[in-house]
Amino acid sequence: MKQIIKLKKTCIRLCLSAVSFFLFLSSSSFGQIVVANPAPLLKRTTYKTENIDFGSGGTISIVGAPIGSITIEGWQKAEVEITAEVEVQAANENDLALLAQINTFVINEDFRHIRVETVGTFDKNYMKRAAKKFPKNLLNMPFRVDYYIKAPVFCDLEIDGGRGDLNLSKVEGAIQIKVLESNAKLDLVGGTLTATIGSGNVDVTIPTSIWRGRNADVLLAKGNMNVFFPQNLNANVNATVLRSGQIENSYKFLKPREQRAKFTAKSIAAKSGNGGATLSFTVGDGSLKLGAFENKRAKLYVPLLTGL
């Protein structure tokens, strides 16, 4: 009986030793396997510029790429200048050439209306029309389109963007903005503004004391919004944080529109100066800061001063 027990113990030791030896060999052999990193993709950047005669008072529609920035600046010329910087990525030069032909933008002109639309591998309907036999392995290759657009000062804008920076300045008209995710800078002059941004950081600057238009309504679902007013603003101001986060108000010229109403960390219904157009700013989750335009300019010099 004792011999049987000793034999069993010996077998167990041998089995454990065999398993340990196998694990050692496995770890050693797998440790020697080098997993090659995928080769870095090549990049190609192309530039395309279009100039179109266009008087004041018309409408410009921009449909941006899934990824890419949009910059729009007003100027005094009676024309629209559209410059696009298109970056495509692929494993080789032949694939880059194919993608550069597909990922671009098209312009549709109608009476007093220009539509700038991004087209490419992300658009199934476009691919069916333009490139039915396009290689399937290239459909998900990364690309981006950055737009730089100059437009007449007095015009209407319709902006539909994906993920990327948005910069708007010196344009006065009926402006509609829908962007999925952005670090946006809106330097506003007047008109009517309706802006909806899914997430990101938004800076809104109103440099003039009187808003030349009906109203402005800026909504940020998630992120941080900073609003800068001039010292002598005449307007009604609404500020709201819907869920998490709070309002930080350092603009001393805001007074409650109703005597018994009080400002809270979630809601402000105020009048500045003599009142006027209604400017509304809403954040779903995040922070909403109200301050003076002069303070914004002072902040710009902070990095320069600290670097001395």
C-alpha positions as CSV (number, residue, x, y, z in Angstrom):
1,M,0.0,0.0,0.0
2,K,2.8,2.4,0.9
3,Q,4.5,1.6,-2.4
4,I,1.3,2.5,-4.3
5,I,1.0,5.8,-2.4
6,K,4.7,6.6,-3.2
7,L,4.1,5.7,-6.8
8,K,1.1,8.1,-7.0
9,K,3.1,10.9,-5.5
10,T,5.9,10.3,-7.9
11,C,3.5,10.4,-10.8
12,I,2.0,13.7,-9.6
13,R,5.4,15.2,-9.2
14,L,6.3,14.1,-12.7
15,C,3.1,15.5,-14.1
16,L,3.6,18.8,-12.4
17,S,7.2,19.0,-13.6
18,A,6.1,18.2,-17.1
19,V,3.4,20.9,-17.0
20,S,5.9,23.4,-15.6
21,F,8.5,22.5,-18.2
22,F,5.8,22.9,-20.9
23,L,4.8,26.3,-19.6
24,F,8.4,27.4,-19.5
25,L,9.0,26.3,-23.1
26,S,5.8,28.0,-24.1
27,S,6.5,31.3,-22.4
28,S,10.1,31.2,-23.8
29,S,9.1,30.4,-27.3
30,F,6.2,32.9,-27.4
31,G,8.4,35.5,-25.8
32,Q,10.7,35.3,-28.7
33,I,7.9,35.9,-31.2
34,V,8.0,39.5,-32.3
35,V,4.7,40.9,-33.5
36,A,5.5,43.3,-36.3
37,N,3.8,46.6,-36.0
38,P,1.7,47.5,-39.0
39,A,3.6,49.7,-41.4
40,P,2.7,53.4,-41.0
41,L,0.3,54.7,-43.5
42,L,1.5,57.2,-46.2
43,K,-0.1,60.6,-46.3
44,R,-0.9,62.9,-49.2
45,T,-2.2,66.4,-48.9
46,T,-3.8,68.2,-51.8
47,Y,-5.2,71.7,-52.1
48,K,-8.1,72.9,-54.1
49,T,-9.4,76.5,-54.4
50,E,-12.6,77.8,-56.1
51,N,-13.7,81.4,-56.6
52,I,-17.3,82.2,-57.3
53,D,-19.0,85.5,-57.9
54,F,-21.6,86.0,-55.2
55,G,-23.3,89.1,-54.0
56,S,-24.5,90.0,-50.5
57,G,-27.7,88.5,-49.2
58,G,-27.4,85.0,-50.6
59,T,-27.0,81.7,-48.8
60,I,-23.9,79.5,-48.5
61,S,-24.3,76.0,-47.3
62,I,-21.3,73.9,-46.1
63,V,-21.4,70.2,-45.5
64,G,-18.1,69.3,-43.9
65,A,-16.3,66.0,-43.7
66,P,-16.7,63.5,-40.9
67,I,-13.3,64.8,-39.7
68,G,-12.0,68.2,-40.5
69,S,-12.1,71.9,-39.6
70,I,-14.2,74.7,-41.0
71,T,-13.1,78.3,-41.0
72,I,-15.3,81.1,-42.4
73,E,-14.4,84.7,-42.5
74,G,-16.4,87.6,-43.9
75,W,-14.8,90.0,-46.4
76,Q,-15.8,93.0,-48.6
77,K,-15.6,91.2,-52.0
78,A,-18.7,90.2,-53.9
79,E,-17.4,86.6,-54.2
80,V,-16.9,83.4,-52.3
81,E,-13.4,81.8,-52.0
82,I,-13.4,78.2,-51.1
83,T,-10.1,76.5,-50.2
84,A,-9.9,72.9,-49.1
85,E,-7.0,71.0,-47.7
86,V,-7.6,67.3,-48.2
87,E,-5.4,64.7,-46.5
88,V,-5.7,61.0,-47.4
89,Q,-3.9,58.1,-45.9
90,A,-3.1,54.7,-47.5
91,A,-0.5,52.0,-47.6
92,N,1.0,52.8,-51.0
93,E,1.1,55.5,-53.6
94,N,-1.4,53.9,-55.9
95,D,-4.0,53.7,-53.2
96,L,-3.3,57.3,-52.3
97,A,-4.0,58.4,-55.9
98,L,-7.3,56.5,-55.8
99,L,-8.4,58.1,-52.5
100,A,-7.4,61.6,-53.6
101,Q,-9.7,61.3,-56.6
102,I,-12.7,60.3,-54.4
103,N,-12.3,62.3,-51.2
104,T,-13.0,65.8,-52.2
105,F,-15.8,68.4,-52.4
106,V,-18.4,69.4,-55.0
107,I,-20.1,72.8,-55.5
108,N,-23.7,73.2,-56.5
109,E,-24.9,76.7,-57.6
110,D,-28.4,77.9,-57.7
111,F,-30.0,81.4,-57.7
112,R,-28.4,83.2,-54.7
113,H,-27.3,79.9,-53.2
114,I,-24.0,78.0,-53.1
115,R,-23.8,74.5,-51.6
116,V,-20.3,73.2,-50.7
117,E,-20.5,69.4,-50.0
118,T,-17.9,67.0,-49.0
119,V,-18.0,63.7,-50.8
120,G,-15.9,60.5,-50.4
121,T,-15.7,57.0,-49.2
122,F,-18.0,57.6,-46.2
123,D,-21.0,58.4,-48.5
124,K,-22.5,55.2,-49.8
125,N,-24.8,56.9,-52.2
126,Y,-22.0,58.9,-53.7
127,M,-19.8,55.8,-54.1
128,K,-22.6,54.0,-55.9
129,R,-22.8,56.8,-58.4
130,A,-19.2,57.7,-58.8
131,A,-17.1,54.6,-58.1
132,K,-19.1,51.3,-58.0
133,K,-15.9,49.2,-58.4
134,F,-13.9,51.0,-55.8
135,P,-11.7,48.7,-53.7
136,K,-13.5,47.7,-50.6
137,N,-10.3,47.6,-48.5
138,L,-9.9,51.4,-49.0
139,L,-13.4,52.4,-47.9
140,N,-12.3,52.9,-44.3
141,M,-9.0,54.6,-44.9
142,P,-8.7,57.7,-42.7
143,F,-9.0,61.1,-44.3
144,R,-9.8,64.7,-43.4
145,V,-10.9,67.9,-45.2
146,D,-10.1,71.3,-43.7
147,Y,-12.1,74.2,-45.2
148,Y,-11.0,77.9,-45.4
149,I,-13.9,80.0,-46.8
150,K,-14.2,83.7,-47.4
151,A,-17.7,85.1,-47.9
152,P,-19.4,88.4,-48.2
153,V,-20.0,90.1,-44.8
154,F,-23.8,90.1,-45.4
155,C,-24.9,86.6,-46.2
156,D,-26.7,83.6,-44.7
157,L,-24.8,80.5,-43.6
158,E,-25.8,76.9,-43.1
159,I,-22.9,74.9,-41.5
160,D,-23.1,71.1,-41.0
161,G,-19.9,69.6,-39.6
162,G,-18.5,66.5,-38.1
163,R,-15.5,66.4,-35.7
164,G,-13.1,69.4,-36.0
165,D,-12.5,73.0,-35.2
166,L,-15.0,75.7,-36.2
167,N,-14.0,79.3,-36.6
168,L,-16.5,81.9,-37.7
169,S,-15.9,85.7,-37.8
170,K,-17.1,88.9,-39.5
171,V,-20.3,87.5,-41.0
172,E,-23.7,89.0,-40.4
173,G,-26.9,87.2,-41.4
174,A,-29.1,84.2,-40.6
175,I,-26.6,81.6,-39.4
176,Q,-27.4,78.0,-38.6
177,I,-24.7,75.7,-37.2
178,K,-24.9,71.9,-36.5
179,V,-21.6,70.3,-35.5
180,L,-21.0,66.9,-33.8
181,E,-17.8,67.7,-31.9
182,S,-15.7,70.9,-32.0
183,N,-13.5,73.4,-30.4
184,A,-15.4,76.4,-31.8
185,K,-14.7,80.1,-31.8
186,L,-17.6,82.2,-32.8
187,D,-16.9,85.9,-33.2
188,L,-20.3,87.3,-33.8
189,V,-21.5,90.6,-35.3
190,G,-25.2,90.3,-35.6
191,G,-28.1,88.7,-37.5
192,T,-29.8,85.6,-36.3
193,L,-27.8,82.7,-34.9
194,T,-28.9,79.1,-34.1
195,A,-25.9,76.9,-33.1
196,T,-26.1,73.3,-31.8
197,I,-22.8,71.6,-30.9
198,G,-22.7,68.1,-29.6
199,S,-19.5,68.3,-27.5
200,G,-16.3,70.3,-27.1
201,N,-15.3,73.7,-26.1
202,V,-17.0,76.8,-27.4
203,D,-15.9,80.5,-27.2
204,V,-18.5,83.1,-28.1
205,T,-17.4,86.7,-28.5
206,I,-19.9,89.6,-29.0
207,P,-17.7,92.7,-29.5
208,T,-20.3,95.3,-30.2
209,S,-22.6,96.9,-27.6
210,I,-25.8,96.4,-29.7
211,W,-26.6,93.1,-31.4
212,R,-27.7,94.0,-34.9
213,G,-30.3,91.3,-35.4
214,R,-33.2,89.4,-33.7
215,N,-31.5,86.9,-31.4
216,A,-28.7,84.4,-30.9
217,D,-29.1,80.9,-29.4
218,V,-26.1,78.7,-28.7
219,L,-26.5,75.2,-27.4
220,L,-23.7,72.9,-26.3
221,A,-24.7,69.4,-25.2
222,K,-21.5,68.5,-23.3
223,G,-18.4,70.6,-22.6
224,N,-17.3,74.1,-21.7
225,M,-18.7,77.4,-23.1
226,N,-17.1,80.8,-22.6
227,V,-19.1,83.9,-23.5
228,F,-17.4,87.3,-23.7
229,F,-19.5,90.6,-23.8
230,P,-18.4,94.2,-24.3
231,Q,-18.5,96.5,-21.3
232,N,-21.6,98.5,-22.6
233,L,-23.7,95.6,-23.9
234,N,-27.4,96.3,-24.5
235,A,-29.2,93.0,-24.6
236,N,-31.3,90.4,-22.8
237,V,-29.2,87.4,-21.7
238,N,-30.3,83.9,-20.8
239,A,-27.8,81.4,-19.5
240,T,-28.7,77.8,-18.5
241,V,-26.9,74.7,-17.4
242,L,-29.4,71.8,-17.7
243,R,-27.8,69.0,-15.8
244,S,-24.3,68.7,-14.3
245,G,-22.1,71.7,-14.0
246,Q,-22.7,75.4,-13.2
247,I,-22.6,78.9,-14.4
248,E,-19.8,81.2,-13.5
249,N,-20.7,84.9,-14.0
250,S,-18.0,87.5,-13.8
251,Y,-19.8,90.0,-16.0
252,K,-21.0,92.7,-13.5
253,F,-23.4,94.5,-15.9
254,L,-26.0,91.7,-15.8
255,K,-29.1,92.5,-13.7
256,P,-32.2,90.3,-13.1
257,R,-34.9,91.1,-15.6
258,E,-37.5,90.7,-12.8
259,Q,-36.9,92.3,-9.5
260,R,-37.7,89.2,-7.4
261,A,-35.7,86.8,-9.6
262,K,-32.3,85.7,-8.5
263,F,-29.4,84.3,-10.4
264,T,-28.5,80.7,-9.6
265,A,-25.7,78.4,-10.5
266,K,-28.0,76.8,-13.1
267,S,-30.0,79.7,-14.5
268,I,-29.7,83.4,-15.3
269,A,-32.3,85.6,-16.9
270,A,-30.7,89.0,-17.1
271,K,-30.7,92.4,-18.8
272,S,-27.6,94.3,-19.6
273,G,-27.9,98.1,-20.2
274,N,-31.2,99.0,-21.9
275,G,-31.9,95.4,-23.0
276,G,-32.5,94.5,-26.6
277,A,-32.1,91.4,-28.6
278,T,-32.2,88.1,-26.7
279,L,-28.9,86.2,-26.4
280,S,-29.3,82.6,-25.1
281,F,-26.6,80.2,-24.1
282,T,-27.3,76.7,-22.9
283,V,-25.0,73.8,-21.7
284,G,-26.3,70.4,-21.0
285,D,-23.4,69.0,-19.0
286,G,-20.4,71.2,-18.3
287,S,-19.5,74.8,-17.4
288,L,-20.8,78.1,-18.7
289,K,-18.7,81.2,-18.0
290,L,-19.8,84.7,-18.7
291,G,-17.2,87.5,-18.8
292,A,-16.1,90.7,-20.3
293,F,-14.5,91.0,-23.7
294,E,-11.5,92.9,-22.3
295,N,-10.8,90.0,-20.0
296,K,-10.5,87.7,-23.0
297,R,-7.9,89.9,-24.6
298,A,-6.0,90.0,-21.3
299,K,-5.9,86.2,-21.2
300,L,-4.3,86.1,-24.6
301,Y,-1.2,87.9,-23.3
302,V,-0.7,85.7,-20.3
303,P,1.5,83.1,-22.1
304,L,3.6,85.9,-23.5
305,L,4.1,87.5,-20.1
306,T,4.9,84.3,-18.3
307,G,7.5,83.5,-21.0
308,L,9.5,86.6,-20.3
